[in-house]
Amino acid sequence: MAQAVRWNHPLSYLNSDGKRHPVENSFAAVTMLLGLVAVISAWWPGLHVLGSWTGLAGILTGAWGQYISATTGERFVTIIGLGAAAVGFYLGVAHGGLVP
């Protein structure tokens, strides 16, 4: 029952193999952040430039993060962020594109 009271680090889900992956975790976190910004800014058509650029950056970081990921947790977070970034990018382009 010792595992019930053991404190787990918040990144233990991402580092499920017991090793540290600072670069891969950073790509997963940045992809998630860019995806959230892109999908939230997609709600307002006037923010199409912000949504388009952050979505494009999220797609690129998510693709590279998938390429270098080491654990299933990193892949899961990256795919969720990548999907959100893609939705934000496509809606931003539909509302006006990358330029004002």
Helices and strands as residue ranges (DSSP letters): H 2-5, G 10-12, H 22-41, G 45-47, H 48-68, H 72-95
